[in-house]
């Protein structure tokens, strides 16, 4: 199996590519990023995917800054919507299976229980809307596709909540962290392994939720980070109203994942143990 990965230099891509390369069923992994594949360039996308002729394209490239997307709507749309359309059309023309990495932020958080892949999205912010539009385009153009929704992603190769929290307490300041948004942290390594398993097992095409198991608030997540990292920190809970942001976020975006990933505390422990200060 030949696999092409977009956004290979991103936080997920840097964990995903080595894991794919180690898989027995994978013959070749083609790593692409902005320097050799600009997904917003339709002709370049067509050319590269046609020349490489992969069996699978894993589309990790995306605009992921939730806050800035509120101000940079045109750029977020260009990358997440039109970029995905270019990749999806190229996959269709080459009969490649497409995997899109999506997000829990396609949901509005009002359901009150775990979201199923079949639940209707209703994004609250620009980022979530662009990812929902991307999902629709993949489903429109590709017969062979997997839409993978994940949540609260963190990894060693990019900016993430864990490192932000640890850096913020270095000067001894008291932190206030939101306690009324509930979701599930997901480690890039576990997501990568689950994607690898999906490719090997080849289940029915469609939408899948791959995220950490269990649920937590950002505040409880932060507390657990400091506990596992043996860091003393002054931390207080606050409401979303008190901690104002440009992008509105769902109150409860926990997704049913059928236990494909470990409990989030266990995954966090693995991340902390491998972390380099």
N, C-alpha and C positions, 0 to 999 in steps of 0.2 A: 504494500500500500504506500502510495506517495502522497504526502500531506504538505500543503502550503499554508503557512501561518502569516496572517497580517498582524502588524503591531507586535512583531517578535521581540522588540527591544523594550516593550512596556513591562509593567510589574507582573502581569500574568504570563506574558509571552516568555519571559526569561526563566520561569519555572516550567512552563508547559513544554517548550522545545526539547530540553534535555530528557524529560520524562518520556516524550514520544520517541526520541531517538533510541532510548533503551528498550522500547517495546519490541518483542519478537516479531510481531506482525507488521511492523513499519519498516519499509525499505529505504525511504528517504524523507527527510524533512527540509523543506525549502523555507528559509527564514526571510521574511520581507518586512520592511518598515519604510518610513517616509523617505529615506535616502535612496531606496531602489523600487519603491512602489507607493506612489501617491494615490490613495484610494479615491480622491476627488477628481482625478484625471481619468475620465472614462476610457480614452484611447490607450493609455498606459496600462490600465487594469486589464482591458481586453487582450492587449499584446502579451503581457507577462503571463496571465493565466492560460492563454492559448498555447504559448511556447512551452510552459512548464507542464501543462496538461496533467494536473494533479487529480487523484481520485477524490480527495477531500480538501476543502478550504475551510480553515478555522479562522473566523473573522474576529480578531481581538482588537484591532485598531479602532479607536473611538475617542470622542471628546468626552471626558469624564469629570470635569470640574463643575460640580452641581451648582455652586454659588455663582461662578462667572458666567455660566450658561444663561442666567437671567439677563445679563447685560450683553452677552455675545451670542444672541439667538441665531443670527445669520451664520456665524461660524459653526455653532453646534449643529445646525441643520445641514450645513454643507458637508460636514464630516460624518455625522451619525445617520442622516437620512439619505442624502444623495450619494455619499461614499458607499453606503451599504447597498444602495440600488445598483451602483456600478458593479460591485462584487457579485451580487445576486444574478444580474443579467449575464455576467461572464461565466458564472457557474452553470447557468442554464444552457448556454451555448456550447459548453464543453462537457455537459452531463456530469459535472462534479457534485458531490454531496457538500452542502454548505452548513457550517455550524456557526450560529450567531451567538455571541455572548451578550445577554441582556441583563435586566436588573429588577429587583423588587420594587423599585420606584415607579414602575408602570402601574402600581396599585395606589389607591387613595387612603388605605389604612382604616377604612370604616367598617369592614366586614366583622371584626371582633373575634375572628378565629383564623386558623391557618389558611392561607391562600392555596388553592389548587391550580394546576396548570390550565384548567378549563374555565376558571373565573375570569370575568370581564375586567380588563384594565380600565383605569380612570386616573391618569397621571395628574399630579398636583403641581409639578414644576416643569420647566422647559427641558431639562435633561431627561426626565421620565417620558415626556411626550415624544422627544426625538427617538428614544429607544423603542417606544411603542410603534412609531411610524416605521422604524427599521424592521421590527418584527413583521409588520403587515406586508412590507415589500418582499421580504424573504419568502413568506408564505404565498405571495402573489406570483413570483417569478420561478421559484424552485419547487419541483415535485419531491426532490430528495433533500430534506433539510432537518436540522435539529435546532430549535431555539432553546438556549440554556439560560435560564434566569438564575442569577446568584445575588448575594447581598453582603453589604458591609465588608468588602474585600480588603484583605491586607496581605502583604508579602515582603520579603527581604529586599526586593529590588525596586522599591518605589516609595513615595510618600504615603503614609498611612496613619490611622488613628493611634495605633500603639506608640509609634515613634514620636508623634506629635505630643501625646500625653507625657511621655518620659522627658522630652526636651523642655516642656513647659514647667515642670516642677524642679528643674535643676537650680533655679534661682530662689527656691523656697517660697514662691508666691502661692497663695490660696487659689484653688481652681473651682470653678462652678461648671458642672456638666449636666446636660439635659437628662432628665429622668422620666420624661413622659413620651418618649419615642422608643418603641419596642421592635427589635428585629433580631437577626442572628449573624454574628461575625463568621466570616468564611476565610480560611487560609488558602492562598493561591496553590500551594502544593497539593492539598486535598482536592481542590477543584480540578487541577490538572490530572491527577490520578483518576478522578471520576470520569473526566472526558475521555481519557485513554481507555478505561473500561467500557464506556459506551461505544466507542469505535470498534472495539474487539467483539463486543456482544451483539452489536447491530440490532437494537430494538426497533420497534415501529417508529417511523418518522413522526415528528411532532414537537410539542413543547415539553420541556423537562425543567424541574426545579432542582438545582444542585447548590446546596448551601450547608453551612454548619448546622448541627442538630441542637435542639433546645432553643431558648430565647433569652434575651436580656435587654436592658436599657443601656444607653451610652454611659450613664453614671455607674451602673453596676459593672459594665465592661471595664471602665477605667479603674474601678476599685480592684477588680480581679487582676488587671495588668500590674498594678503596683504591688499587690500581694505576691504574685508569682515572681516578679522581678526583685523582690525584697527591697522595695523603695518606700521610704516614709514620705507621705504626701498629705497635704491639707486639701481635702476635696469635699465639696458640698453639692447636693442636688439642686437643680433649678428647673423651671418650666420652660417650654418652648416660647411662651409669651415673654418671659423674662430675658431669654437668650435669643434676641431677634436675629433673623437671617433673611436674606433676600429671597431664597428659595424655600417654599413651603414643603415640608416633608411629612410622609404618612405617620400616623400615630402608632399603628400596628401593622408591620409589613412582613410578619413571620410567614414563611412558605412551607408547605408540606413537601418534604424531600424524601420520604420513605426510607429514612435512615442511611442514605448513601454516604454521608460524611459523619465524622465523629462528633461527639458533644463539643460545643465550642470551647469549653474550659480545657478539655484534653488537647485540642488543636493549639490553643494559645500556649499551653505548656511546652509543646514541641517547638513552637516558634521562638519562645523565650529562651529555651535551651540552646537553640542554634544561633541566637542573636549575637552579633559582634558589636560591642559598645564603641 
